[in-house]
Amino acid sequence: MRVFLTGGTGLVGSAVVAELLTAGHAVTALARSDAAAARAEAAGAEVLRGALADLDVLRTGAQHADGVIHLAFSNDFSSPEALARGIAEEGAALAVLGDALVGTDRPLVTVSGTPHTAGRPSTEADPLPTGGPVAGRSASVTRALGLADRGVRSSAVRLPRTVHHRGEGGFAGLLTAIARRTGVAGYPGDGSQRWPAVHALDAAVLFRLALEQAPAGSSWHAVADEGDAVHDIVAVIGRRLRLPVQSVPQESFGPLGPVFATDQPASSHHTRTTLDWTPAQPSLLADLEHLGA
């Protein structure tokens, strides 16, 4: 299958490129810079130059592909305004990718986060949030899944709060970066809130399975660790970085503070049994042991 991929040089995207190529697919990766293009080509992918805001380029990439995987996002969480701009940019891009595939029955695999469900781990059947700082992403993904009625085999892989590789990535990676900057390994509240996690290489396998097998309009959970207490995550970060571990105000984490403070474990039972997905890589707590001071 010829696959057009956005976000192909990031932590998750690089793993997805490798997984697709190993499985015999051909990959064309969107690249907005010379450095990104060089990384994609070195990995074995063809390159289509452009950014997520270049809608004509995205349309061309999708029209010439047998399937599309969308992973790109600005990842600018510096302010509510920056986050909103990134969400709007992604929404416009995903709309163009979906429209290019209408009536083709080709796969469109997009990405979201696992939802929060009070009192229990969320499942693949739970809806995405319609409120909060990332509600706009939920709306874009929901619209993409709705293209199932228009001849697109759309699906969504829901990533947990941390997608990691050798101790880096995801919300745990953000906590590590904040700890290095501030000199304190901090967590909001009492740290008992739980975050799910998955290794990037395991997530990449699920993206491939969704591309190859997922029915139109379906959602899947790329969850290996159902929920580690944030205090336990930060304890490893603090020990590895040789920094004090303590509770800090929720506001210290900017627009993501409310998300960081929420208990949000997630299950992947349906995904594992239906797509025969079996995570095989190290857990988050084990992977964080790669961090160095």
C-alpha positions in Angstrom: 0.0 0.0 0.0 1.2 3.5 -0.8 0.8 5.5 2.4 0.8 9.3 2.8 1.9 10.2 6.3 1.9 13.5 8.1 4.1 13.9 11.2 6.4 11.2 10.0 9.6 12.6 11.6 8.3 12.9 15.2 8.6 10.4 18.0 5.5 8.4 17.0 5.8 9.1 13.2 9.4 7.8 13.0 8.3 4.6 14.6 5.3 4.4 12.2 7.5 4.9 9.1 9.7 2.1 10.2 6.8 -0.2 11.0 5.1 0.4 7.6 8.3 -0.1 5.6 9.1 -3.3 7.5 5.6 -4.6 6.7 6.1 -3.9 2.9 4.2 -0.7 2.5 5.6 2.4 0.6 5.6 5.7 2.5 5.5 9.3 1.4 6.1 11.6 4.4 5.2 15.3 4.6 8.3 17.3 5.5 8.3 21.1 6.1 12.1 21.5 6.4 15.3 20.3 4.9 16.2 18.5 8.2 12.8 16.7 8.3 13.1 15.7 4.7 16.6 14.3 5.3 15.4 12.3 8.3 12.5 10.9 6.3 14.6 9.9 3.3 17.2 8.4 5.6 14.5 6.2 7.1 13.5 5.0 3.6 10.5 7.2 2.9 9.8 9.4 -0.1 9.2 13.0 0.7 6.5 15.5 -0.1 7.6 19.0 0.9 5.1 21.1 2.7 3.6 22.0 6.1 0.4 21.1 7.8 -1.0 24.5 6.7 -0.3 23.8 3.0 -3.7 22.4 2.2 -3.1 21.9 -1.5 0.0 19.9 -0.8 -2.0 17.7 1.6 -4.7 17.2 -1.0 -2.2 16.0 -3.5 -0.5 13.7 -1.1 -3.8 12.0 -0.2 -5.1 11.8 -3.8 -2.0 9.9 -4.8 -2.0 7.4 -1.9 -3.8 4.2 -1.2 -4.2 5.3 2.5 -3.4 8.1 4.8 -2.1 8.3 8.4 -2.4 11.7 10.0 -0.1 12.4 13.0 1.1 15.9 12.7 0.3 18.5 15.4 2.1 21.8 16.4 2.6 20.6 20.0 2.8 24.3 21.1 1.3 24.2 24.6 2.9 27.6 25.7 -0.5 29.4 25.9 -4.2 28.7 25.4 -4.0 30.8 22.2 -1.1 28.8 20.8 -2.9 25.5 21.6 -6.1 26.8 19.9 -4.1 27.8 16.8 -2.6 24.3 16.6 -6.0 22.7 17.0 -7.5 24.9 14.2 -4.6 24.1 11.9 -5.0 20.4 12.4 -8.7 20.6 11.9 -8.4 22.2 8.5 -5.7 19.8 7.5 -7.7 16.7 8.5 -10.8 18.0 6.7 -8.8 18.3 3.4 -7.3 14.8 3.8 -10.7 13.4 4.4 -12.4 15.2 1.5 -9.6 13.9 -0.8 -10.6 10.3 0.0 -14.4 10.6 -0.2 -15.8 7.8 -2.3 -12.6 5.8 -2.5 -13.1 3.4 0.4 -9.4 4.1 1.2 -8.3 4.2 4.9 -7.7 7.4 6.8 -6.2 6.8 10.2 -6.1 9.8 12.5 -5.2 10.3 16.1 -6.7 11.6 19.3 -6.2 11.2 23.0 -7.9 8.6 25.2 -11.0 10.3 26.9 -11.5 10.8 30.6 -14.3 8.8 32.2 -15.1 9.4 35.8 -14.7 6.5 38.2 -13.3 3.9 35.7 -10.8 3.4 32.9 -12.1 4.7 29.6 -12.8 2.3 26.8 -12.9 2.5 23.0 -16.7 2.9 23.2 -16.5 6.1 25.2 -17.0 9.4 23.3 -14.2 12.0 23.1 -14.6 15.1 25.3 -16.7 18.0 23.9 -15.4 20.5 26.5 -12.0 21.5 27.8 -8.8 22.8 26.2 -8.5 20.0 23.5 -12.2 19.8 22.6 -11.5 21.1 19.1 -9.3 18.1 18.4 -12.2 15.8 19.4 -14.5 17.6 17.0 -12.0 17.2 14.1 -11.6 13.5 14.8 -15.4 13.0 15.1 -15.9 14.6 11.8 -13.3 12.3 10.2 -14.9 9.2 11.6 -18.2 10.5 10.2 -16.7 10.1 6.7 -17.4 6.4 7.0 -20.8 7.3 5.5 -19.1 8.9 2.5 -16.9 6.1 1.4 -13.8 6.6 3.6 -12.5 3.8 5.8 -11.8 6.3 8.6 -10.5 5.2 12.0 -8.9 6.8 15.0 -6.1 5.6 17.2 -6.4 7.1 20.6 -3.0 7.7 22.2 -2.6 7.8 25.9 -1.1 10.7 27.8 2.4 9.4 27.3 3.9 7.8 24.2 7.5 7.2 25.2 10.8 5.8 23.8 14.0 5.7 25.9 12.5 7.9 28.6 11.4 10.7 26.3 8.0 11.8 24.9 4.4 12.5 25.9 3.2 14.1 29.1 5.9 12.4 31.1 8.4 14.0 28.7 6.8 17.4 29.4 7.2 16.8 33.2 10.8 15.9 32.6 11.4 19.1 30.6 9.8 21.2 33.3 11.8 19.5 36.0 15.1 20.2 34.1 14.0 23.8 33.7 12.8 24.5 37.2 15.1 22.2 39.3 12.0 20.5 40.8 10.3 17.3 39.7 6.7 18.4 40.3 3.3 16.9 40.1 -0.1 18.6 40.5 -2.3 17.8 43.5 -1.4 14.7 45.5 -0.1 12.8 42.5 -2.6 10.0 42.8 -4.1 10.7 39.4 -3.3 8.0 36.8 -2.1 8.4 33.3 -2.1 5.6 30.7 1.0 5.1 28.5 2.4 3.2 25.5 5.8 2.7 24.0 6.2 4.4 20.6 7.1 1.1 18.9 4.0 -0.6 20.2 1.8 2.4 19.1 3.3 2.1 15.6 2.2 -1.5 15.3 -1.4 -0.4 16.1 -1.3 2.4 13.5 -0.4 -0.2 10.9 -3.1 -2.6 12.0 -5.7 0.2 11.9 -4.5 1.1 8.3 -4.8 -2.5 7.2 -7.8 -3.8 9.1 -9.9 -1.2 10.9 -13.5 -0.9 9.9 -14.9 2.5 8.9 -15.8 4.7 11.8 -13.9 2.8 14.4 -11.8 3.9 17.4 -8.9 2.1 19.1 -6.9 2.5 22.2 -3.1 2.4 22.0 -2.8 1.7 25.7 -0.1 -0.6 27.2 -0.1 0.7 30.8 -3.6 1.3 31.9 -2.7 4.0 34.4 0.5 4.9 36.4 0.1 7.3 39.3 1.7 10.6 38.4 3.5 10.7 41.7 5.2 7.4 40.7 6.1 8.8 37.3 7.6 11.9 38.8 9.4 9.9 41.5 11.4 8.1 38.8 12.1 11.4 37.0 13.3 13.0 40.1 15.5 10.1 41.0 17.1 9.9 37.6 17.6 13.7 37.3 18.7 13.9 41.0 16.1 16.5 41.7 13.6 17.0 44.6 10.1 15.6 44.1 7.1 17.6 45.4 3.6 18.8 44.7 3.4 22.1 42.8 0.4 24.2 41.9 -1.7 23.1 38.9 -1.3 26.5 37.4 2.5 25.8 37.0 1.7 23.6 34.1 0.0 26.3 32.0 -3.0 25.4 29.8 -2.5 21.7 30.3 -2.8 22.1 34.1 -6.4 20.8 34.3 -5.5 17.8 32.1 -2.4 17.0 34.2 -4.5 17.1 37.3 -7.2 14.7 36.1 -7.4 10.9 36.8 -7.7 9.4 33.4 -6.8 5.7 33.1 -7.8 3.9 29.9 -8.3 0.3 28.8 -7.3 -1.3 25.5 -9.1 -4.7 26.0 -11.3 -4.3 22.9 -8.3 -3.2 20.7 -6.1 -6.1 21.9 -8.8 -8.8 21.3 -10.2 -7.4 18.0 -7.0 -6.3 16.2 -4.8 -8.9 17.9 -2.5 -6.1 19.2 -0.1 -7.2 21.9 2.2 -4.5 23.4 5.7 -6.0 23.7 8.0 -3.0 24.7 9.0 -1.7 28.1 6.5 0.0 30.4 6.7 3.7 31.0 8.2 3.4 34.5 10.9 1.0 33.1 11.6 3.2 30.1 12.1 6.3 32.3 15.1 4.5 33.7 16.9 5.6 30.5 16.8 9.3 31.7 20.1 10.7 32.7 21.0 13.7 34.8 
